[in-house]
């Protein structure tokens, strides 16, 4: 399956300017042969993909004919997955692509919803070396709805635009109409080129399209997200609006990380685990805003998901730490085969844990969790206190998280070094992490002055959390080294010296971390960090 990132912008208007080579950095605009494109778009009956700006189509014509799946990556960027025309069952979507959108479709049938025919005229913007920087296209589009009676309020444009062809009903009884639109897609150019091209297009009377895709424009109102309830508890500037805006943003991130985890994309398991943790932290830290009968079960189910993802992440991190640590063993005393054995062991452990995680993502329990998270986001069970001012609420919550973290840390530091102290330091680490997440997740939802103070609080908790995390890593690594030494001894291998060096290295790391804690504790406990304006 081929993949690449697509960066493009769409425009509406009458016509392109006559001289696209006037853009700075562009030496010439070269016309290419017109193309006839014919694409069938797929979605669920209620357009779950389209509502999240996801495109799934099978297209003939052009250089990239085949199956295309486009997932948003932020701004003008989308990740595109491609398969050949022959992929998949005769009348269905290829399994590889269906799995990548499973978090959005959740086993709802995916079927053809529209057919778009496009006559495309393109110009390649090239530099003085002949390299193509971007492609500017003029698309004359006609659209035919394939399942109009089943789509919710599907509506075509009321009239053809800009002289685009219009037709009568075809054999399926669906009206065919069209429009003209323009696209600018980066090829080898820098993103700044898009801005320079846009200046020229704007001067010629073109404007950025309000529709993110051709299918969205074709379906009109039916492609828009359903309106969320907006009761007084979610009025702007209230605690309810503050928390739910952050919740919805994290939920969208979780959903869009699902395909990355299924593809085995680097660091995707870690990012999905952190996002699930942040969702759980929001529900826990702000639990007084919610009906606990609905919120608490979600926190428990999110905990299970983070633990499952953590099994893969832990194997990845532990393996890297132990293998890298071998550099501290003097070369003459370093067993040659040990690095390879550890690398293979933890790579195998990661893959097995990743496969278990992906199996969970294919299961009904995970899809039910996503359904309930969506329902929570659409109609949050907010209590009356959610209508209070956001800044005052956040100040109280941060103060609570601060006291909780410091209390746990003090409890640990009163003990002598040993297993019990390690356990309590780990509890303090989890508290510091939640305090950090609580501050981070709302900064974009509050006024600038409040956000700056929350950011300082978050930074203090992050420093504490990272040092406590280093200590916990050392505890886990030393336990693992003892287990590895026992296994090797039973197998007749003698790597005791290397394991001893690594164990001592991690013990020193733990001691260093613990010496830093009193000073970090003092900084994190300052009351002014939670006095938000």
FINUFI-809654 format. One record per residue (C-alpha): y, z, x; residue number from 1; residue in three letters. Coordinates in steps of 0.1 Angstrom, whole numbers, plus 5000, padded with zeros to 4 digits. Layout:
REM residues N
[[Y,Z,X],NUM,ALA]
...
This chain:
REM residues 533
[[5000,5000,5000],1,UNK]
[[5033,4989,5015],2,UNK]
[[5064,5011,5013],3,UNK]
[[5101,5007,5022],4,UNK]
[[5134,5022,5013],5,UNK]
[[5157,5001,4991],6,UNK]
[[5195,5008,4992],7,UNK]
[[5214,4988,4965],8,UNK]
[[5243,4989,4941],9,UNK]
[[5247,4970,4908],10,UNK]
[[5278,4955,4893],11,UNK]
[[5291,4940,4861],12,UNK]
[[5317,4913,4858],13,UNK]
[[5324,4876,4854],14,UNK]
[[5318,4861,4888],15,UNK]
[[5315,4869,4925],16,UNK]
[[5345,4863,4948],17,UNK]
[[5345,4830,4965],18,UNK]
[[5345,4842,5001],19,UNK]
[[5321,4871,5008],20,UNK]
[[5325,4865,5045],21,UNK]
[[5359,4882,5043],22,UNK]
[[5341,4916,5045],23,UNK]
[[5346,4933,5079],24,UNK]
[[5316,4928,5101],25,UNK]
[[5303,4898,5082],26,UNK]
[[5303,4865,5100],27,UNK]
[[5290,4842,5072],28,UNK]
[[5277,4843,5037],29,UNK]
[[5247,4819,5034],30,UNK]
[[5234,4808,5001],31,UNK]
[[5196,4808,4996],32,UNK]
[[5174,4788,4972],33,UNK]
[[5175,4801,4936],34,UNK]
[[5145,4821,4925],35,UNK]
[[5128,4824,4891],36,UNK]
[[5115,4860,4886],37,UNK]
[[5092,4871,4858],38,UNK]
[[5086,4909,4855],39,UNK]
[[5067,4930,4830],40,UNK]
[[5079,4967,4830],41,UNK]
[[5055,4996,4822],42,UNK]
[[5063,5030,4808],43,UNK]
[[5051,5056,4783],44,UNK]
[[5060,5053,4746],45,UNK]
[[5088,5078,4751],46,UNK]
[[5100,5062,4783],47,UNK]
[[5093,5091,4806],48,UNK]
[[5096,5070,4838],49,UNK]
[[5129,5053,4828],50,UNK]
[[5145,5086,4818],51,UNK]
[[5141,5097,4854],52,UNK]
[[5152,5064,4870],53,UNK]
[[5117,5054,4879],54,UNK]
[[5108,5017,4878],55,UNK]
[[5072,5004,4874],56,UNK]
[[5067,4967,4871],57,UNK]
[[5045,4937,4879],58,UNK]
[[5066,4907,4890],59,UNK]
[[5058,4871,4898],60,UNK]
[[5081,4848,4917],61,UNK]
[[5102,4855,4948],62,UNK]
[[5091,4866,4982],63,UNK]
[[5079,4901,4971],64,UNK]
[[5058,4892,4941],65,UNK]
[[5034,4920,4931],66,UNK]
[[5034,4955,4917],67,UNK]
[[5065,4976,4925],68,UNK]
[[5070,5013,4920],69,UNK]
[[5106,5026,4927],70,UNK]
[[5113,5063,4930],71,UNK]
[[5148,5076,4934],72,UNK]
[[5157,5093,4967],73,UNK]
[[5193,5102,4960],74,UNK]
[[5225,5082,4958],75,UNK]
[[5219,5044,4962],76,UNK]
[[5185,5049,4978],77,UNK]
[[5150,5044,4962],78,UNK]
[[5116,5045,4978],79,UNK]
[[5096,5014,4969],80,UNK]
[[5058,5012,4968],81,UNK]
[[5042,4977,4967],82,UNK]
[[5008,4964,4959],83,UNK]
[[4996,4927,4955],84,UNK]
[[4994,4910,4921],85,UNK]
[[4957,4913,4922],86,UNK]
[[4957,4951,4924],87,UNK]
[[4945,4972,4895],88,UNK]
[[4925,4966,4863],89,UNK]
[[4930,4934,4843],90,UNK]
[[4952,4950,4817],91,UNK]
[[4964,4982,4833],92,UNK]
[[4984,4998,4861],93,UNK]
[[4968,5001,4896],94,UNK]
[[4953,5036,4901],95,UNK]
[[4973,5041,4933],96,UNK]
[[5006,5037,4915],97,UNK]
[[4995,5056,4883],98,UNK]
[[4987,5087,4904],99,UNK]
[[5022,5086,4921],100,UNK]
[[5038,5089,4886],101,UNK]
[[5013,5114,4872],102,UNK]
[[5038,5143,4873],103,UNK]
[[5061,5123,4850],104,UNK]
[[5035,5106,4827],105,UNK]
[[5011,5136,4825],106,UNK]
[[4983,5114,4812],107,UNK]
[[5003,5097,4785],108,UNK]
[[4993,5061,4781],109,UNK]
[[5013,5037,4803],110,UNK]
[[5018,5002,4787],111,UNK]
[[5040,4972,4789],112,UNK]
[[5074,4979,4773],113,UNK]
[[5095,4949,4782],114,UNK]
[[5094,4915,4800],115,UNK]
[[5125,4904,4820],116,UNK]
[[5130,4869,4833],117,UNK]
[[5157,4865,4859],118,UNK]
[[5172,4835,4875],119,UNK]
[[5185,4847,4908],120,UNK]
[[5211,4831,4931],121,UNK]
[[5216,4849,4964],122,UNK]
[[5238,4849,4994],123,UNK]
[[5228,4865,5027],124,UNK]
[[5256,4883,5046],125,UNK]
[[5249,4878,5083],126,UNK]
[[5266,4890,5114],127,UNK]
[[5276,4869,5145],128,UNK]
[[5241,4871,5158],129,UNK]
[[5225,4857,5127],130,UNK]
[[5210,4890,5115],131,UNK]
[[5211,4896,5077],132,UNK]
[[5231,4927,5070],133,UNK]
[[5229,4926,5032],134,UNK]
[[5220,4903,5003],135,UNK]
[[5243,4897,4973],136,UNK]
[[5227,4883,4942],137,UNK]
[[5238,4870,4909],138,UNK]
[[5211,4876,4882],139,UNK]
[[5210,4859,4849],140,UNK]
[[5186,4881,4829],141,UNK]
[[5168,4876,4796],142,UNK]
[[5148,4904,4781],143,UNK]
[[5120,4906,4755],144,UNK]
[[5107,4939,4741],145,UNK]
[[5070,4940,4741],146,UNK]
[[5065,4971,4720],147,UNK]
[[5097,4974,4700],148,UNK]
[[5082,4991,4670],149,UNK]
[[5067,5019,4691],150,UNK]
[[5098,5025,4713],151,UNK]
[[5123,5052,4702],152,UNK]
[[5153,5034,4689],153,UNK]
[[5150,5005,4713],154,UNK]
[[5180,4983,4711],155,UNK]
[[5189,4951,4730],156,UNK]
[[5225,4942,4739],157,UNK]
[[5242,4930,4708],158,UNK]
[[5252,4897,4723],159,UNK]
[[5246,4877,4754],160,UNK]
[[5271,4884,4782],161,UNK]
[[5290,4862,4806],162,UNK]
[[5274,4830,4793],163,UNK]
[[5238,4842,4800],164,UNK]
[[5212,4824,4779],165,UNK]
[[5202,4838,4745],166,UNK]
[[5172,4828,4724],167,UNK]
[[5155,4833,4691],168,UNK]
[[5125,4854,4684],169,UNK]
[[5094,4845,4704],170,UNK]
[[5058,4846,4693],171,UNK]
[[5057,4884,4694],172,UNK]
[[5086,4886,4670],173,UNK]
[[5110,4903,4694],174,UNK]
[[5145,4891,4699],175,UNK]
[[5154,4877,4733],176,UNK]
[[5189,4881,4747],177,UNK]
[[5205,4884,4781],178,UNK]
[[5233,4892,4804],179,UNK]
[[5245,4885,4840],180,UNK]
[[5247,4912,4866],181,UNK]
[[5252,4914,4904],182,UNK]
[[5235,4934,4931],183,UNK]
[[5242,4942,4967],184,UNK]
[[5212,4953,4987],185,UNK]
[[5213,4965,5023],186,UNK]
[[5189,4947,5047],187,UNK]
[[5198,4955,5083],188,UNK]
[[5234,4967,5077],189,UNK]
[[5248,5002,5078],190,UNK]
[[5254,5021,5045],191,UNK]
[[5292,5018,5052],192,UNK]
[[5289,4980,5046],193,UNK]
[[5282,4987,5009],194,UNK]
[[5316,5003,5006],195,UNK]
[[5334,4974,5023],196,UNK]
[[5316,4949,5000],197,UNK]
[[5325,4970,4970],198,UNK]
[[5362,4968,4978],199,UNK]
[[5360,4930,4978],200,UNK]
[[5340,4930,4945],201,UNK]
[[5365,4954,4929],202,UNK]
[[5394,4932,4938],203,UNK]
[[5376,4903,4921],204,UNK]
[[5372,4923,4889],205,UNK]
[[5337,4936,4892],206,UNK]
[[5328,4972,4884],207,UNK]
[[5298,4994,4892],208,UNK]
[[5272,4991,4865],209,UNK]
[[5267,5022,4843],210,UNK]
[[5230,5013,4840],211,UNK]
[[5208,5023,4869],212,UNK]
[[5183,4994,4863],213,UNK]
[[5178,4962,4843],214,UNK]
[[5153,4979,4820],215,UNK]
[[5177,5008,4813],216,UNK]
[[5203,4982,4803],217,UNK]
[[5178,4964,4781],218,UNK]
[[5168,4994,4762],219,UNK]
[[5203,5009,4757],220,UNK]
[[5204,5043,4740],221,UNK]
[[5167,5047,4739],222,UNK]
[[5167,5050,4777],223,UNK]
[[5191,5080,4777],224,UNK]
[[5178,5115,4782],225,UNK]
[[5176,5135,4750],226,UNK]
[[5205,5159,4745],227,UNK]
[[5198,5195,4755],228,UNK]
[[5207,5224,4733],229,UNK]
[[5241,5237,4743],230,UNK]
[[5246,5270,4727],231,UNK]
[[5273,5295,4735],232,UNK]
[[5251,5311,4762],233,UNK]
[[5252,5279,4782],234,UNK]
[[5290,5274,4780],235,UNK]
[[5306,5264,4813],236,UNK]
[[5313,5293,4836],237,UNK]
[[5287,5316,4820],238,UNK]
[[5257,5332,4837],239,UNK]
[[5234,5312,4815],240,UNK]
[[5249,5279,4826],241,UNK]
[[5249,5290,4863],242,UNK]
[[5213,5298,4864],243,UNK]
[[5200,5270,4842],244,UNK]
[[5219,5243,4861],245,UNK]
[[5202,5256,4893],246,UNK]
[[5168,5258,4875],247,UNK]
[[5170,5221,4863],248,UNK]
[[5181,5209,4897],249,UNK]
[[5151,5226,4914],250,UNK]
[[5127,5213,4887],251,UNK]
[[5138,5178,4893],252,UNK]
[[5132,5183,4931],253,UNK]
[[5097,5196,4924],254,UNK]
[[5088,5166,4903],255,UNK]
[[5101,5141,4928],256,UNK]
[[5082,5158,4956],257,UNK]
[[5049,5154,4937],258,UNK]
[[5044,5117,4948],259,UNK]
[[5052,5126,4984],260,UNK]
[[5025,5153,4985],261,UNK]
[[5000,5129,4970],262,UNK]
[[5008,5104,4997],263,UNK]
[[5004,5130,5024],264,UNK]
[[5041,5125,5035],265,UNK]
[[5050,5146,5065],266,UNK]
[[5064,5181,5055],267,UNK]
[[5061,5173,5018],268,UNK]
[[5037,5202,5011],269,UNK]
[[5061,5226,5027],270,UNK]
[[5091,5213,5007],271,UNK]
[[5072,5214,4975],272,UNK]
[[5060,5249,4982],273,UNK]
[[5096,5260,4990],274,UNK]
[[5109,5244,4958],275,UNK]
[[5083,5261,4937],276,UNK]
[[5092,5294,4954],277,UNK]
[[5129,5288,4946],278,UNK]
[[5121,5282,4909],279,UNK]
[[5101,5315,4908],280,UNK]
[[5129,5333,4926],281,UNK]
[[5155,5321,4900],282,UNK]
[[5133,5335,4872],283,UNK]
[[5127,5368,4890],284,UNK]
[[5162,5374,4903],285,UNK]
[[5179,5366,4869],286,UNK]
[[5151,5379,4847],287,UNK]
[[5175,5400,4826],288,UNK]
[[5190,5368,4812],289,UNK]
[[5157,5356,4797],290,UNK]
[[5131,5365,4771],291,UNK]
[[5105,5379,4794],292,UNK]
[[5076,5368,4772],293,UNK]
[[5084,5332,4781],294,UNK]
[[5098,5337,4816],295,UNK]
[[5072,5360,4832],296,UNK]
[[5042,5338,4826],297,UNK]
[[5060,5310,4843],298,UNK]
[[5066,5331,4874],299,UNK]
[[5029,5340,4876],300,UNK]
[[5019,5303,4873],301,UNK]
[[5044,5293,4899],302,UNK]
[[5030,5319,4922],303,UNK]
[[4996,5304,4919],304,UNK]
[[5010,5269,4928],305,UNK]
[[5028,5282,4958],306,UNK]
[[4997,5300,4971],307,UNK]
[[4977,5269,4968],308,UNK]
[[5002,5248,4986],309,UNK]
[[5005,5276,5012],310,UNK]
[[4969,5272,5022],311,UNK]
[[4977,5237,5036],312,UNK]
[[5010,5248,5051],313,UNK]
[[4995,5278,5068],314,UNK]
[[4969,5257,5085],315,UNK]
[[4995,5233,5097],316,UNK]
[[5018,5259,5111],317,UNK]
[[4992,5281,5126],318,UNK]
[[4975,5252,5143],319,UNK]
[[5007,5240,5159],320,UNK]
[[5017,5275,5171],321,UNK]
[[4983,5281,5188],322,UNK]
[[4980,5247,5204],323,UNK]
[[5016,5248,5217],324,UNK]
[[5010,5284,5229],325,UNK]
[[4983,5271,5253],326,UNK]
[[5011,5259,5276],327,UNK]
[[5016,5296,5285],328,UNK]
[[4981,5298,5299],329,UNK]
[[4981,5290,5337],330,UNK]
[[4966,5255,5341],331,UNK]
[[4937,5265,5364],332,UNK]
[[4926,5291,5338],333,UNK]
[[4931,5270,5308],334,UNK]
[[4898,5256,5293],335,UNK]
[[4902,5218,5291],336,UNK]
[[4883,5215,5258],337,UNK]
[[4901,5244,5240],338,UNK]
[[4932,5224,5230],339,UNK]
[[4911,5197,5215],340,UNK]
[[4890,5221,5196],341,UNK]
[[4920,5239,5181],342,UNK]
[[4937,5207,5172],343,UNK]
[[4907,5194,5155],344,UNK]
[[4899,5227,5137],345,UNK]
[[4934,5231,5121],346,UNK]
[[4938,5194,5113],347,UNK]
[[4905,5196,5095],348,UNK]
[[4916,5228,5078],349,UNK]
[[4949,5213,5067],350,UNK]
[[4932,5182,5053],351,UNK]
[[4907,5202,5033],352,UNK]
[[4935,5224,5019],353,UNK]
[[4957,5194,5011],354,UNK]
[[4928,5178,4992],355,UNK]
[[4924,5210,4972],356,UNK]
[[4962,5209,4964],357,UNK]
[[4961,5173,4953],358,UNK]
[[4931,5180,4931],359,UNK]
[[4951,5207,4915],360,UNK]
[[4980,5183,4910],361,UNK]
[[4956,5160,4891],362,UNK]
[[4945,5189,4868],363,UNK]
[[4954,5199,4832],364,UNK]
[[4966,5233,4844],365,UNK]
[[4993,5217,4866],366,UNK]
[[5004,5193,4839],367,UNK]
[[5007,5222,4814],368,UNK]
[[5029,5241,4838],369,UNK]
[[5052,5211,4842],370,UNK]
[[5053,5207,4804],371,UNK]
[[5063,5244,4801],372,UNK]
[[5089,5241,4828],373,UNK]
[[5104,5211,4810],374,UNK]
[[5104,5230,4778],375,UNK]
[[5121,5260,4795],376,UNK]
[[5148,5238,4810],377,UNK]
[[5154,5220,4777],378,UNK]
[[5156,5251,4755],379,UNK]
[[5159,5282,4777],380,UNK]
[[5151,5315,4761],381,UNK]
[[5184,5331,4770],382,UNK]
[[5195,5365,4759],383,UNK]
[[5230,5376,4749],384,UNK]
[[5240,5387,4784],385,UNK]
[[5237,5351,4795],386,UNK]
[[5271,5345,4780],387,UNK]
[[5288,5368,4805],388,UNK]
[[5310,5353,4833],389,UNK]
[[5290,5337,4860],390,UNK]
[[5307,5352,4891],391,UNK]
[[5304,5388,4878],392,UNK]
[[5267,5383,4870],393,UNK]
[[5261,5367,4904],394,UNK]
[[5278,5396,4922],395,UNK]
[[5256,5421,4904],396,UNK]
[[5224,5401,4911],397,UNK]
[[5232,5397,4948],398,UNK]
[[5240,5434,4951],399,UNK]
[[5206,5442,4935],400,UNK]
[[5188,5418,4959],401,UNK]
[[5206,5432,4988],402,UNK]
[[5196,5468,4980],403,UNK]
[[5160,5458,4973],404,UNK]
[[5158,5441,5007],405,UNK]
[[5174,5469,5027],406,UNK]
[[5153,5495,5009],407,UNK]
[[5120,5477,5018],408,UNK]
[[5132,5473,5054],409,UNK]
[[5141,5509,5058],410,UNK]
[[5108,5520,5044],411,UNK]
[[5091,5499,5071],412,UNK]
[[5113,5510,5100],413,UNK]
[[5106,5546,5093],414,UNK]
[[5069,5541,5103],415,UNK]
[[5054,5539,5137],416,UNK]
[[5042,5504,5148],417,UNK]
[[5009,5495,5133],418,UNK]
[[4992,5477,5104],419,UNK]
[[5010,5496,5076],420,UNK]
[[5044,5489,5092],421,UNK]
[[5035,5452,5095],422,UNK]
[[5026,5451,5058],423,UNK]
[[5059,5467,5048],424,UNK]
[[5079,5444,5071],425,UNK]
[[5062,5415,5053],426,UNK]
[[5073,5429,5020],427,UNK]
[[5108,5431,5033],428,UNK]
[[5106,5395,5045],429,UNK]
[[5097,5383,5010],430,UNK]
[[5126,5403,4996],431,UNK]
[[5151,5388,5021],432,UNK]
[[5138,5354,5013],433,UNK]
[[5144,5359,4975],434,UNK]
[[5179,5372,4983],435,UNK]
[[5186,5342,5004],436,UNK]
[[5173,5318,4977],437,UNK]
[[5193,5335,4950],438,UNK]
[[5225,5329,4970],439,UNK]
[[5216,5294,4980],440,UNK]
[[5206,5281,4946],441,UNK]
[[5238,5288,4928],442,UNK]
[[5265,5278,4954],443,UNK]
[[5270,5244,4939],444,UNK]
[[5276,5259,4904],445,UNK]
[[5304,5284,4912],446,UNK]
[[5340,5280,4923],447,UNK]
[[5347,5274,4960],448,UNK]
[[5358,5309,4969],449,UNK]
[[5328,5324,4952],450,UNK]
[[5305,5299,4969],451,UNK]
[[5319,5307,5003],452,UNK]
[[5311,5344,4999],453,UNK]
[[5277,5337,4985],454,UNK]
[[5271,5314,5015],455,UNK]
[[5279,5343,5038],456,UNK]
[[5255,5366,5020],457,UNK]
[[5228,5339,5021],458,UNK]
[[5234,5333,5059],459,UNK]
[[5229,5370,5066],460,UNK]
[[5197,5371,5046],461,UNK]
[[5185,5340,5063],462,UNK]
[[5188,5355,5097],463,UNK]
[[5170,5386,5086],464,UNK]
[[5143,5365,5068],465,UNK]
[[5137,5343,5099],466,UNK]
[[5133,5372,5123],467,UNK]
[[5109,5390,5098],468,UNK]
[[5091,5356,5095],469,UNK]
[[5087,5354,5132],470,UNK]
[[5072,5389,5132],471,UNK]
[[5048,5380,5104],472,UNK]
[[5037,5348,5122],473,UNK]
[[5028,5370,5152],474,UNK]
[[5007,5393,5130],475,UNK]
[[4988,5364,5115],476,UNK]
[[4984,5346,5149],477,UNK]
[[4970,5377,5166],478,UNK]
[[4945,5383,5138],479,UNK]
[[4935,5346,5140],480,UNK]
[[4930,5349,5178],481,UNK]
[[4907,5378,5174],482,UNK]
[[4886,5359,5149],483,UNK]
[[4885,5328,5171],484,UNK]
[[4874,5348,5201],485,UNK]
[[4846,5363,5181],486,UNK]
[[4834,5328,5170],487,UNK]
[[4836,5314,5205],488,UNK]
[[4817,5344,5220],489,UNK]
[[4790,5339,5194],490,UNK]
[[4788,5302,5204],491,UNK]
[[4785,5310,5240],492,UNK]
[[4820,5298,5250],493,UNK]
[[4841,5319,5273],494,UNK]
[[4878,5314,5264],495,UNK]
[[4886,5351,5264],496,UNK]
[[4913,5349,5290],497,UNK]
[[4932,5321,5272],498,UNK]
[[4930,5340,5239],499,UNK]
[[4942,5371,5257],500,UNK]
[[4972,5354,5271],501,UNK]
[[4981,5340,5236],502,UNK]
[[4976,5375,5220],503,UNK]
[[4999,5391,5245],504,UNK]
[[5025,5364,5240],505,UNK]
[[5025,5370,5203],506,UNK]
[[5026,5408,5207],507,UNK]
[[5057,5404,5229],508,UNK]
[[5072,5381,5202],509,UNK]
[[5066,5408,5176],510,UNK]
[[5082,5435,5198],511,UNK]
[[5113,5413,5204],512,UNK]
[[5116,5407,5167],513,UNK]
[[5114,5444,5158],514,UNK]
[[5141,5453,5183],515,UNK]
[[5165,5429,5166],516,UNK]
[[5159,5444,5131],517,UNK]
[[5183,5474,5131],518,UNK]
[[5213,5452,5140],519,UNK]
[[5203,5426,5114],520,UNK]
[[5197,5453,5088],521,UNK]
[[5233,5466,5094],522,UNK]
[[5248,5431,5089],523,UNK]
[[5228,5423,5058],524,UNK]
[[5236,5456,5041],525,UNK]
[[5274,5452,5042],526,UNK]
[[5288,5458,5007],527,UNK]
[[5316,5432,5011],528,UNK]
[[5290,5404,5012],529,UNK]
[[5284,5409,4974],530,UNK]
[[5321,5414,4964],531,UNK]
[[5325,5379,4949],532,UNK]
[[5360,5368,4938],533,UNK]
